[in-house]
Amino acid sequence: MTIALLKNYALRCRNQLRAGATNVEQALAPEFKLLLEELIPTLVTGAEIQAIAEYAKPGIGRPDIALKKTGQPARAFVELKSPEKPADPDRWKLKHDKRQYANFQSLHLWAACNFSEIRLFQLEDPLLSPATVVPAKALDPDTPDKKADALIDEIDPQPFEQIVTRLATAEPPSAANAEEMAANLAHASRIVRGIIADRLEELADEKSKGAPLQIVREDFRNILFAHPEAAGYRGSSFDEMFSSAFAQTLAFGLLLVREAIDEKVDEHAWEHMPDIHPLMRSTLRVLSQPEIQEEMGSGLDVMIDTVNSFDPELLKPKPGKRDPILYFYEDFLETFDPEARDRYGVYYTPVEVVKYMVGALDRALRENLDTKGLSDDQVTILDPATGTGTFLLGIAERVFADVEKADGKGAAALALKDLATRMFGFELLVGPYAVAHYRLHHKLTRPEGEKDPMVRALDRLGVYLADTLAEPGTTAPDSALGKMLGDQISEERREADRIKTEQPILAIIGNPPYRRLEAGENETLIGRWMDELWDDLKEPVRAEGWGNQLNTFPELSVAFWRWAIWKLFEADNAPEKGIVAFITNRTFLKGKPYAGLRKMMRERFDRIEVIDLRGDVRLGERAGITGDQGVFNIQVGTAIAVAISTGEKAADVLADVLYVDSWSQGQFTQKSKLSWLYETSDVGEMPDMLVVERGMLDDMRPIPFQNGEWISLGKAFDFRSSGIQTKRDSFAYACSEDVLLARLNKFKSFSQEAARQQFHVTAARSASAAQAEEIEENLIMPAAYRPLDVRFLYNKRAFIDRPRPDLQAAWGTGNLCMYTLAAGVGQGASVWCHSVLPDNHAFRGSYGGYAFPLYDRRPGHDSINLSSELLDGLGEAYGAPVEPEAVFDAILALLSATSYTTRFAEDLEDVFPHIPFPADRAVFDNAASIGAEIRAVETFARDPDPKFRTAKLEDEPEGTLDASDWGEGAMTLCADGSGRLSGIPADVWKFEVSGYRVLKRWLDAREGLEVDKALVDQITDITSRIAELIDLFAQADTVLEAALASTLSRDKLFDDETE
């Protein structure tokens, strides 16, 4: 029977091709559909299976054929490809084929077929073996009919029959647990997302306007989405955002109805949406229009079937296990959009963070505001950036648990019903908004995951689709869909405005979005109202003369802090007291741009608790801090701040600031930080918090280095300066004087265009002006380019953007300096000594730095650049004068000690290195002695000690320098493997200064130079110097240990208290 059907099928296909079909796939698709319709009844009895021709509908995002039983949705699908394409989707090459494959991998049962071969898949996994439908030759229009029949007689049809049987008997998706339920829903959502995205692209290619899907898209853009950029989406990728939101809103909207009515849903589900979700009802209605259903095709079947297969029992919490509904969206995202968690924390906040912050809020409400905590019916709560409602879920969970423990389950149910009337959330994006409504409805009505609701007849859920930062009273745009959506949006905005302007709020909690605003985004993202409101955070910065620092001020989380303060203290009916608990970008804790925010927080609140979670991955590793991770999968570090106002503090009293650092508590990995928060979530308070006693504009972190007891380099030296910055290092520097001179002379003869290309033109320096200058050989001079890397610089103003005239004047004809970073010093020595003019990046090759010269040769200045007050203070402390050179050397030793940057990694994050001057004169003298040796080695003032000269050249190098990586104590200097240099210890090869690999970078800079005796001598000299410095730094470490036993405090050395 099957063979006969296959012969007829092949004949129909050949006849289609003999008729000259131009689109082979479209011509053959009906023939394959007919084959399935004829074959299935012979294989599966008692079932009426329909083969739906999706290929006849517009859009490329759906499989070509959907199989469905009468009265049931489609559960199996076949994607057809023309015979010249492989049936193996891994071998599909065209862009739209690959995109289809990515979409189809979310189908629970589907097949790919090129009319002669078929392959079966469950999601992305192959099922059964590939099967032959008919031999490819049997489809060839040039094959005689008898020959084709003979070819078909030779095949075994059973593998094909097995695949068709599996397709025809497909069951709805099942799940063994909540995680699998979430994954099933995510797969269905991916299918819908792909269909919508592909159809929008197709409509755009057709230059279509006004199609029903495009009208819905425009309504979403104009009404439901205010600022996609605030969610981490690019403004130019709205279709991506719309497709994602469409799928999530449909999924969670249908799920909400399914749970609310406890019956299976269909395409009319919107009619049964509970009244407590009015906007969700309107939005689901829009997505369920017949024209939109037509666009979704079988994708809607998949979604409905998935929702109807849900087993609510799987969402019931089990003792000792995580609450499934709290983690449901995380599990959903893991399949639907794994990258969503990287978008500024907009969608997903780890539950451990939520539990701690909810616990802290509850504790502060009880202890500081004299309430019964979150369960108090007078406490109103708002999450101004609610996302998918995780914080509100956490609050509901805590209220239920606390009341159940105290008064029983019935009282807990009533408490949740009350909570729903006084707990609010604003969300900017309709996708997360839909998710929040579903999760909160479930948690508030079924707190223990019951099948039947424990809490009935909720009032309208207090989560609103609204732009928190928009001025209250903003009119909703007109809707192209009229009353279907527009009226409900207007009502949503009115109620959100009422909460903004009239509803007293006592507790604000959340994870507002954080990212720095780009030019022009003040207007588009935060709006004119907020831009004017937060100007009072900038004014104190301007008043201090720091206005030039405000370029980094515009940041979304700062806007949310200002809004929260407005809501508690300035809005109509503001309680003028309350609590704000935010997790945000940690940058506001420090730095001049955010001084105004810190000032306002200290003035308005009584107590501010800061949990610094670190995690600034973009800044690289700190000394001694390996593997630091954020609690979010983002590059930006975060901090939790709980700001408490009782409304009773006097206006001139500043808040108590308490601070705890995750690093100081030994928490570095994401897992350890989350566990740390979770372990203290019940009490909602961190032990070991330090009191930060600083001024109103100052950082909200303890003063570094023994709470400011030690002096910084900036205090020890009267003058400092950044190094020389050419802006064209590859032109103005060279490793040899001859090379640089030849380059300059050649530059003089270049054409104007060639000169521009060579020179790197900037606003400050032009190639034409430089060409006009006479070359002065006496201006070619050595400069400290990097640690142990002296190069030659053409020190002429026309060639250098920032020649640092004050530094050059202070330097004179000869000098010494210490060079370091103003903040963020990492592993290795925290300063480096140079004896020639330093480059801007002379410390670590990036991030600039500052030179602290020993002498100041400028007319009218004291020739010694060390603070005279420091020299006098040391002399008085030691009972005898100290020589400036000895002080310089002692500082160099103490700050170069092996463990210095590891011991003080936290302190070095934001400030210059500070100096632990020893109280014991003998320790000081020892430091000065070691420092003198470090200085001599770092500045090439003497040769390295011969005992550190261990490098040996084993064979003659042939060619130019192209050093291999180090291995087993050796490396080769030339690309052909010649010039093997052995005897290089591992610690010499790995030696670094704040991440700058000294030996490797020195070699890289000289790649291509002839490997002659002079170059080999330089290489062995550098390796010897590094080896000796490692030894000297270890000696300095012993001195540092002795110094730390008893140090001279700041007030012993200086009369004033200023830094």
Residue pairs with C-beta under 8 A, 6 or more apart in sequence:
1 42
2 39
2 42
2 157
2 160
2 161
3 152
3 153
3 157
5 35
5 38
5 39
5 42
6 35
6 133
6 134
6 152
6 155
6 157
7 148
7 149
7 152
9 31
9 32
9 34
9 35
9 133
9 134
10 134
10 138
10 139
10 148
10 149
10 152
11 145
11 148
12 31
12 34
13 28
13 31
13 115
13 139
14 138
14 139
14 140
14 141
14 143
14 145
14 148
16 27
16 28
16 31
17 24
17 27
17 28
17 139
17 140
17 141
18 141
21 27
21 28
24 82
24 83
24 84
25 55
25 80
25 81
25 82
26 55
28 80
28 82
28 83
28 115
28 139
29 53
29 55
29 64
29 65
29 80
30 53
32 65
32 78
32 80
32 113
32 115
33 51
33 53
33 65
35 133
36 51
36 65
36 67
36 78
36 164
37 49
37 51
39 161
39 164
40 47
40 49
40 51
40 67
40 164
40 168
41 49
43 161
43 164
43 165
43 168
44 165
44 168
44 169
47 69
47 168
47 169
48 69
48 70
49 67
49 68
49 69
49 168
50 67
50 68
50 69
50 70
51 65
51 66
51 67
52 65
52 66
52 67
52 68
52 74
52 298
53 64
53 65
54 62
54 63
54 64
54 65
54 66
54 77
54 297
54 298
55 64
55 65
55 80
57 294
57 297
58 199
58 202
58 295
59 195
59 198
59 199
59 202
59 295
59 297
60 96
60 100
60 198
60 199
60 202
61 100
61 103
61 194
61 195
61 196
61 197
61 198
61 199
61 299
62 195
62 297
62 298
62 299
63 77
63 78
63 79
63 104
63 107
63 110
63 298
64 78
64 79
64 80
65 77
65 78
65 80
66 74
66 76
66 77
66 297
66 298
66 301
67 74
67 75
67 76
67 77
67 78
67 167
67 168
67 170
68 74
68 75
68 301
69 75
72 305
73 301
73 302
73 304
73 305
74 298
74 301
74 302
74 305
75 108
75 109
75 170
75 171
75 172
75 301
75 302
75 305
76 109
76 110
76 111
76 166
76 167
76 168
76 170
77 104
77 107
77 109
77 110
77 111
77 298
78 110
78 111
78 112
78 113
78 118
78 167
79 89
79 100
79 104
79 110
79 111
79 112
79 113
80 113
80 114
80 115
81 87
81 92
81 97
81 112
81 113
81 114
82 114
82 115
83 114
83 115
83 116
83 136
83 139
84 114
85 92
85 97
85 114
86 92
86 114
87 112
87 113
87 114
87 116
87 117
87 118
87 119
87 130
88 112
88 119
88 130
89 97
89 101
89 104
89 112
89 119
90 101
92 98
92 100
92 101
96 198
99 194
99 198
100 194
100 198
102 194
103 190
103 191
103 194
103 195
103 198
104 110
104 112
104 121
104 191
105 121
105 123
105 124
106 123
106 186
106 187
106 188
106 190
106 191
106 194
106 335
107 121
107 123
107 187
107 191
107 302
108 122
108 123
108 170
108 173
108 184
108 187
109 120
109 121
109 122
109 127
109 166
109 167
109 170
110 120
110 121
111 118
111 119
111 120
111 121
111 163
111 167
112 118
112 119
112 121
113 119
113 133
115 133
115 134
115 139
116 132
116 133
116 134
116 135
116 136
116 138
116 139
117 130
117 131
117 132
117 133
117 136
118 130
118 131
118 133
118 160
118 163
119 126
119 130
119 131
120 126
120 127
120 128
120 131
120 163
120 166
120 167
121 127
123 187
127 166
128 159
128 162
128 163
128 166
129 159
130 159
131 159
131 160
131 162
131 163
132 155
132 159
132 160
133 160
134 148
134 151
134 152
134 155
135 151
135 152
135 154
135 155
137 143
137 147
137 148
137 151
138 148
138 149
138 151
138 152
140 148
143 151
172 305
172 306
172 308
172 309
173 184
173 187
173 188
173 305
173 306
173 309
174 180
174 309
175 181
175 183
175 184
175 309
175 310
175 311
175 314
176 314
177 314
177 324
178 314
178 315
178 324
178 325
178 327
178 328
178 331
179 324
179 331
181 310
181 311
181 314
181 315
181 328
182 328
182 329
182 331
182 332
182 334
182 335
183 331
183 332
183 334
183 335
184 306
184 309
185 251
185 255
185 306
185 307
185 310
185 332
186 331
186 332
186 333
186 334
186 335
186 336
187 306
187 335
188 251
188 299
188 302
188 303
188 305
188 306
188 307
189 247
189 248
189 250
189 251
189 303
189 332
189 336
190 247
190 335
190 336
191 299
191 302
191 303
192 246
192 247
192 250
192 251
192 296
192 299
192 300
192 302
192 303
193 243
193 244
193 246
193 247
193 336
194 243
195 295
195 296
195 297
195 299
196 213
196 242
196 243
196 246
196 247
196 295
196 296
197 239
197 240
197 243
199 213
199 295
200 213
200 214
200 217
200 239
200 242
200 243
201 239
203 211
203 213
203 214
208 214
212 289
212 291
212 292
212 295
213 291
213 292
213 295
215 480
215 481
216 246
216 286
216 287
216 289
216 292
216 481
217 239
217 242
218 480
219 286
219 479
219 480
219 481
219 485
220 242
220 245
220 246
220 430
221 238
221 242
222 477
222 479
223 476
223 477
223 479
223 485
223 486
223 489
224 245
224 283
224 429
224 430
224 465
224 489
225 238
225 241
225 242
225 245
225 428
225 429
225 430
226 428
226 467
226 470
227 428
227 467
227 524
227 525
228 234
228 235
228 237
228 238
228 241
228 429
229 235
229 521
229 524
229 525
230 346
230 428
230 513
230 525
230 556
231 241
231 343
231 344
231 346
231 347
231 428
231 429
231 513
232 342
232 343
232 344
232 346
232 513
232 515
233 240
233 241
233 343
241 429
244 337
244 431
245 429
245 430
245 431
246 287
247 336
248 336
248 431
248 432
248 434
248 435
249 280
249 283
249 284
249 287
249 430
249 431
249 433
249 434
250 284
250 287
250 303
251 303
251 307
251 434
252 434
252 435
252 437
252 438
253 269
253 270
253 273
253 280
253 283
253 284
253 287
253 434
253 438
254 265
254 269
254 284
254 303
254 304
254 307
255 307
255 310
255 438
256 273
256 274
256 277
256 280
256 434
256 437
256 438
256 441
257 265
257 269
257 270
257 272
257 273
257 274
257 284
258 264
258 265
258 269
258 307
258 308
258 310
259 310
259 312
259 438
259 441
259 442
259 446
260 272
260 273
260 274
260 441
261 272
262 451
262 452
264 308
265 272
265 304
265 307
265 308
266 304
267 288
267 293
267 300
267 304
268 288
269 284
269 288
270 281
270 284
270 285
270 288
273 280
273 281
273 284
274 441
275 281
275 460
276 441
276 458
276 459
276 460
276 461
277 437
277 441
277 460
277 461
278 460
278 488
278 491
278 492
279 433
279 464
279 465
279 488
279 489
279 492
280 434
280 437
281 488
282 484
282 485
282 488
282 489
283 430
283 434
283 485
285 484
285 485
286 292
286 481
286 484
286 485
293 300
296 303
312 446
312 449
312 451
313 449
313 451
314 324
315 324
315 325
315 328
315 442
315 446
315 449
316 324
316 448
316 449
316 450
317 323
317 324
317 448
317 449
322 351
323 397
324 449
325 393
325 439
325 442
325 443
325 449
326 351
326 390
326 393
326 394
326 397
327 351
328 439
329 347
329 348
329 388
329 390
329 435
329 439
330 348
330 351
332 435
333 340
333 341
333 347
333 348
340 347
340 348
341 347
341 348
341 632
341 633
342 633
342 634
344 513
344 514
344 515
344 634
344 636
345 511
345 513
345 514
345 583
345 632
345 634
345 638
346 385
346 387
346 429
346 432
346 513
347 387
347 388
347 432
348 387
348 388
348 390
349 387
349 390
349 391
349 511
349 583
349 632
350 631
350 632
350 674
351 390
351 394
352 631
352 674
352 675
352 677
352 678
352 681
353 511
353 583
353 631
353 640
353 674
353 677
354 390
354 391
354 393
354 394
355 394
355 677
355 678
355 681
356 611
356 640
356 677
356 678
356 680
356 681
356 684
357 391
357 394
357 509
357 581
357 583
357 640
357 642
357 684
358 374
358 391
358 394
358 395
358 398
358 509
358 681
358 684
359 398
359 680
359 681
359 682
359 683
359 684
359 685
360 581
360 609
360 640
360 642
360 684
360 685
361 374
361 395
361 507
361 509
361 579
361 581
361 642
361 684
362 373
362 374
362 398
362 402
362 684
363 373
363 683
363 684
363 685
364 579
364 581
364 642
364 644
364 684
365 371
365 372
365 373
365 374
365 376
365 379
365 506
365 507
365 579
366 372
366 373
368 579
368 606
368 607
368 644
368 646
369 506
369 577
369 578
369 579
369 644
369 646
371 378
371 379
371 506
372 379
373 379
373 402
374 381
374 395
374 398
374 399
374 402
374 419
374 507
375 399
375 402
375 403
375 415
375 419
377 418
377 422
378 506
379 422
379 506
379 507
380 422
380 423
380 424
380 503
380 504
380 505
380 506
380 507
381 392
381 395
381 422
381 423
381 424
381 505
381 506
381 507
381 508
381 509
382 423
382 424
382 425
382 426
382 499
382 505
382 507
382 508
382 509
382 567
383 389
383 391
383 392
383 424
383 425
383 426
383 508
383 509
383 510
384 425
384 426
384 468
384 508
384 510
384 512
384 560
384 563
384 564
384 567
385 426
385 427
385 428
385 468
385 510
385 511
385 512
385 513
385 560
386 392
386 425
386 426
386 427
386 432
386 436
386 463
386 510
387 427
387 432
387 436
387 511
388 432
388 435
388 436
388 439
389 425
389 435
389 436
389 437
389 439
389 440
389 463
390 439
391 509
391 510
391 511
392 423
392 425
392 436
392 440
392 463
393 439
393 440
393 443
395 419
395 423
395 509
396 416
396 419
396 423
396 440
396 443
396 444
396 447
397 443
397 447
399 412
399 415
399 416
399 419
400 412
400 413
400 415
400 416
400 447
401 412
403 411
403 412
403 415
404 411
404 412
409 454
412 447
413 447
413 454
413 455
416 444
416 447
416 455
417 444
417 455
417 457
417 458
419 444
420 444
420 458
420 459
420 461
420 462
421 459
421 462
422 462
423 462
424 462
424 463
424 464
424 499
424 503
424 505
425 436
425 462
425 463
425 464
426 463
426 464
426 466
426 467
426 468
426 496
426 499
427 433
427 436
427 463
427 464
427 465
427 466
428 465
428 466
428 467
428 468
430 465
433 463
433 465
436 463
437 461
437 463
440 461
440 463
441 458
441 461
444 455
444 458
444 461
445 453
445 454
445 455
445 456
445 458
446 453
446 454
446 455
447 454
447 455
448 454
462 499
464 492
464 495
464 496
464 499
465 489
465 492
465 496
466 492
466 493
466 496
467 474
467 527
468 500
468 560
468 563
469 525
469 526
469 527
469 529
469 530
469 559
469 560
469 563
470 527
470 529
471 527
471 528
471 529
471 530
472 497
472 500
472 501
473 497
474 493
474 497
475 490
475 493
476 486
476 489
476 490
476 492
476 493
478 486
479 485
479 486
479 489
499 505
500 567
500 571
501 571
501 572
501 573
502 572
502 573
503 573
504 573
504 574
504 575
505 567
505 568
505 575
505 578
506 575
506 577
506 578
506 579
507 578
507 579
507 581
508 564
508 567
508 568
508 578
508 579
508 580
508 581
508 582
509 580
509 581
509 582
510 560
510 581
510 582
510 583
511 582
511 583
511 584
512 556
512 557
512 560
512 561
512 582
512 584
513 556
513 557
513 560
514 555
514 556
514 557
514 584
514 585
514 636
515 555
515 556
515 585
516 552
516 554
516 555
517 525
517 526
517 554
517 555
517 556
521 554
522 531
522 554
523 531
525 556
526 534
526 554
526 556
526 559
530 559
530 562
530 563
533 562
533 563
533 566
534 558
534 559
534 562
536 596
536 600
537 553
537 558
537 562
537 594
537 596
537 597
537 600
538 547
538 550
538 553
538 596
539 596
540 595
540 596
540 599
540 697
541 547
541 549
541 550
541 553
541 592
541 593
541 595
541 596
542 550
544 592
544 595
544 697
546 592
546 593
546 595
549 591
549 592
549 593
550 593
551 593
552 587
552 591
552 593
553 593
553 594
555 585
555 587
555 588
557 582
557 584
557 585
557 588
558 588
558 594
558 597
560 582
560 584
561 580
561 582
561 584
561 588
561 597
561 601
562 597
562 600
564 580
564 582
565 580
565 600
565 601
565 604
567 574
568 574
568 575
568 576
568 577
568 578
568 580
568 604
568 645
569 576
569 604
569 645
575 647
576 645
576 647
577 645
577 646
577 647
577 648
578 645
579 642
579 643
579 644
579 645
580 605
580 641
580 642
580 643
581 640
581 641
581 642
581 643
582 640
582 641
583 613
583 638
583 639
583 640
583 641
584 638
584 639
584 641
585 636
585 637
585 638
585 639
586 612
586 613
586 614
586 616
586 636
586 637
586 638
586 639
587 594
587 637
588 594
588 597
588 598
588 700
589 598
589 610
589 612
589 639
589 699
589 700
589 701
590 699
590 700
590 701
590 910
591 699
591 910
595 697
595 698
596 697
598 696
598 697
598 698
598 699
598 700
599 696
599 697
601 608
601 643
601 655
601 700
602 608
602 654
602 655
602 657
602 696
603 651
603 654
603 655
603 696
604 643
604 645
604 655
605 643
605 644
605 645
605 649
605 655
606 644
606 645
606 646
606 648
606 649
606 655
606 656
607 643
607 644
607 655
607 656
607 658
608 641
608 642
608 643
608 644
608 655
608 656
608 657
608 658
608 700
609 640
609 641
609 642
609 643
609 644
609 658
609 685
609 686
609 689
610 639
610 640
610 641
610 657
610 658
610 659
610 660
610 692
610 700
610 701
611 639
611 640
611 641
611 660
611 662
611 677
611 686
612 639
612 659
612 660
612 661
612 662
612 663
612 701
613 630
613 631
613 637
613 638
613 639
613 640
613 662
613 673
614 628
614 630
614 637
614 661
614 662
614 663
614 668
615 628
615 629
615 630
615 631
615 632
615 636
615 637
615 638
615 670
615 673
616 628
616 630
616 635
616 636
616 637
617 628
617 629
617 630
617 634
617 635
617 636
617 637
618 635
618 636
619 824
620 826
620 995
621 627
621 628
621 826
621 827
621 995
622 628
622 824
622 826
622 827
622 905
622 906
622 908
622 909
623 825
623 826
623 827
623 828
623 901
623 902
623 905
623 908
623 994
624 827
624 901
624 902
624 903
624 905
625 663
625 668
625 905
626 668
627 668
627 669
628 663
628 668
629 668
629 669
629 670
629 673
630 636
630 637
630 638
630 670
631 638
631 670
631 673
631 674
631 677
632 638
633 670
641 700
643 655
649 655
654 696
656 691
657 691
657 692
657 694
657 700
658 689
658 690
658 691
658 692
659 689
659 690
659 691
659 692
659 700
659 701
659 702
660 686
660 688
660 689
660 690
661 701
661 906
662 668
662 673
662 676
663 905
663 906
664 688
664 906
665 676
665 688
666 672
667 673
667 676
680 686
680 687
690 702
692 699
692 700
692 701
692 702
694 700
694 703
699 910
701 910
704 904
704 906
704 907
704 908
704 909
704 910
704 911
704 914
705 712
705 904
705 907
705 911
705 914
705 916
706 1047
706 1049
708 1050
708 1059
709 1047
709 1049
709 1050
710 914
710 915
710 916
710 917
710 1047
710 1049
710 1050
711 870
711 914
711 915
711 917
711 1050
711 1053
711 1054
711 1059
712 911
712 912
712 913
712 914
712 915
712 1059
713 720
713 818
713 820
713 831
713 850
713 852
713 891
713 895
713 912
713 913
713 914
713 915
714 720
714 912
714 1059
715 867
715 870
715 1054
715 1059
716 852
716 866
716 867
716 870
716 891
716 915
717 852
717 853
717 865
717 866
717 867
718 856
718 861
718 862
718 865
718 866
718 867
719 806
719 810
719 852
719 853
719 856
719 861
719 865
720 850
720 851
720 852
721 804
721 806
721 807
721 810
721 850
721 851
722 802
722 804
722 807
722 840
722 848
722 849
722 850
722 851
723 784
723 804
723 807
723 819
723 837
723 838
723 839
723 840
723 841
723 842
723 848
723 849
723 850
723 851
724 783
724 793
724 795
724 800
724 802
724 803
724 804
724 807
724 837
724 838
724 839
724 840
725 800
725 801
725 802
725 804
725 839
725 840
725 848
726 732
726 733
726 793
726 799
726 800
726 801
726 802
726 839
727 760
727 762
727 764
727 765
727 800
727 801
727 802
728 759
728 760
728 762
728 765
728 799
728 801
729 785
729 839
730 760
731 743
731 747
731 758
731 759
731 760
731 799
732 793
732 794
732 799
732 800
733 740
733 783
733 785
733 791
733 792
733 793
733 839
734 740
734 743
734 791
734 792
735 791
735 792
735 1005
735 1006
735 1009
736 792
737 780
737 792
739 792
740 780
740 792
740 793
740 794
741 775
741 777
741 780
744 775
744 794
745 775
747 755
747 758
747 759
747 770
747 771
748 771
748 775
750 758
750 771
752 767
752 768
755 767
755 768
755 770
755 771
756 767
758 767
759 765
759 766
759 767
759 770
761 767
762 801
764 801
764 802
765 798
765 799
765 800
765 801
769 798
770 798
770 799
773 796
773 798
773 799
776 796
779 794
779 795
779 796
780 792
780 793
780 794
780 795
781 792
781 793
781 795
781 836
781 837
782 790
782 791
782 792
782 793
782 836
783 790
783 791
783 792
783 793
783 795
783 836
783 837
783 838
783 839
784 790
784 819
784 834
784 835
784 836
784 837
784 838
784 839
784 842
785 791
785 793
785 839
785 842
786 839
786 841
786 842
786 844
786 845
786 996
786 998
786 1001
786 1002
787 832
787 842
787 843
787 844
787 938
787 993
787 996
787 998
788 938
788 998
788 1002
788 1022
788 1025
788 1026
789 998
789 1001
789 1002
789 1005
790 836
790 940
791 1005
793 837
793 839
795 803
795 808
795 837
797 803
802 840
806 858
807 837
807 851
807 853
808 837
809 857
809 858
810 853
810 855
810 856
810 857
810 858
810 861
810 865
811 817
811 837
811 853
811 857
812 855
812 857
813 857
814 835
815 835
815 853
815 854
815 855
815 857
816 833
816 834
816 835
816 853
816 854
816 855
816 888
816 935
816 939
817 833
817 834
817 838
817 851
817 852
817 853
817 854
818 831
818 832
818 833
818 851
818 852
818 888
818 891
818 892
818 895
819 831
819 832
819 833
819 834
819 838
819 842
819 843
819 849
819 850
819 851
819 852
820 830
820 831
820 832
820 843
820 849
820 850
820 852
820 895
820 912
820 913
821 843
821 844
821 847
821 848
821 849
821 850
821 912
821 994
822 848
822 849
822 850
822 911
822 912
823 908
823 909
823 910
823 911
823 912
824 847
824 908
824 909
824 910
824 994
825 901
825 908
825 913
825 994
826 844
826 901
826 908
826 994
826 995
827 901
827 902
827 992
827 994
827 995
828 901
828 991
828 992
828 993
828 994
829 895
829 896
829 900
829 901
829 993
829 1029
829 1033
830 895
830 896
830 900
830 901
830 908
830 913
831 843
831 891
831 892
831 895
831 896
831 913
832 842
832 843
832 938
832 993
833 892
833 934
833 935
833 938
833 939
834 842
834 851
834 938
834 939
835 939
835 940
835 941
838 849
838 851
840 848
840 849
841 847
841 848
841 849
842 849
842 851
843 849
843 993
843 994
843 996
844 993
844 994
844 995
844 996
845 996
845 1001
846 996
850 912
852 865
853 865
854 864
854 865
854 866
854 884
854 885
854 888
855 863
855 864
855 865
856 862
856 863
856 864
856 865
857 863
862 868
864 871
864 884
866 884
866 887
866 888
869 1053
869 1054
869 1055
870 887
870 1053
870 1054
871 881
871 882
871 884
871 887
873 1048
873 1052
873 1053
873 1054
874 882
874 887
874 917
874 924
874 1048
874 1053
875 881
875 882
877 917
877 919
877 1048
877 1052
877 1053
878 921
878 924
879 921
880 921
882 924
885 932
886 924
886 925
886 928
887 928
888 931
888 935
889 927
889 928
889 929
889 930
889 931
889 932
889 934
889 935
890 917
890 924
890 927
890 928
890 931
891 915
891 931
892 931
892 934
892 935
893 927
893 928
893 930
893 931
893 934
893 1036
893 1039
894 900
894 915
894 916
894 917
894 927
894 931
894 1036
894 1039
894 1040
894 1043
895 913
895 915
896 931
896 934
896 1032
896 1033
896 1036
897 1033
897 1036
897 1037
897 1039
897 1040
898 1033
898 1034
898 1036
898 1037
899 1037
899 1040
899 1041
900 913
900 1037
900 1040
901 908
904 913
904 914
907 914
916 1040
916 1043
916 1044
916 1047
917 924
917 1043
917 1047
917 1048
917 1053
918 924
918 927
918 1039
918 1042
918 1043
918 1046
918 1047
918 1048
919 1046
919 1047
919 1048
920 1042
920 1043
920 1046
923 1039
923 1042
923 1043
926 1039
926 1042
927 1036
927 1039
927 1043
930 1032
930 1035
930 1036
930 1039
931 1036
933 1032
934 1029
934 1032
934 1033
934 1036
935 941
936 942
937 944
937 1025
937 1028
937 1029
937 1032
938 1025
938 1029
940 1025
943 1021
944 1021
944 1024
944 1025
944 1027
944 1028
945 1024
945 1028
948 1024
948 1025
948 1027
948 1028
948 1031
949 1020
949 1024
950 983
950 984
950 985
950 1023
950 1024
950 1027
951 981
951 982
951 983
951 984
951 1019
951 1020
951 1023
951 1024
952 981
952 982
952 983
953 979
953 980
953 981
953 1016
953 1020
954 970
954 980
954 981
954 982
955 978
955 979
955 980
956 978
956 979
957 973
957 974
957 978
957 979
957 1011
957 1016
958 974
958 976
958 978
958 979
959 974
959 975
959 976
959 978
959 1011
960 974
960 975
960 1007
960 1008
960 1009
960 1010
960 1011
961 973
961 974
961 1003
961 1006
961 1007
961 1008
961 1009
961 1010
961 1011
961 1015
962 973
962 974
962 975
962 1007
962 1008
963 971
963 972
963 973
963 1003
963 1004
963 1007
964 971
964 972
964 977
965 971
966 984
966 986
966 989
969 982
969 983
969 984
969 985
969 986
970 980
970 981
970 982
970 983
970 984
971 980
971 981
971 984
971 989
972 978
972 979
972 980
972 981
973 979
973 980
973 981
973 1011
973 1016
973 1019
974 1011
979 1011
979 1016
981 1016
981 1019
981 1020
984 1023
985 1027
987 1030
988 999
988 1023
988 1026
988 1027
988 1030
989 999
989 1000
990 997
991 997
991 998
991 999
991 1026
991 1029
991 1030
992 998
998 1022
998 1026
999 1022
999 1023
999 1026
1002 1022
1003 1019
1006 1015
1009 1015
1050 1057
1051 1057
